[in-house]
């Protein structure tokens, strides 16, 4: 089983620092309610921690067949 993260943007980046905007773009977000599913890696976890106030995160298990 692989672990993945479902990351959903729940708040706007308007008025936030440029670094936060770049992190959201790097994750693949940019609009409220857009969601992406990414591998659970230390790099992705670090990016999420930078913008945790703008996103919601769920851990999901992916079964390999």
Secondary structure, DSSP 8 states (H G I E B T S, - for coil): -EEEEEEEE-S--TTS-HHHHHHHHHHT--STT-EEEEE--HHHHHHHHHTTTTEEEEEEEE---
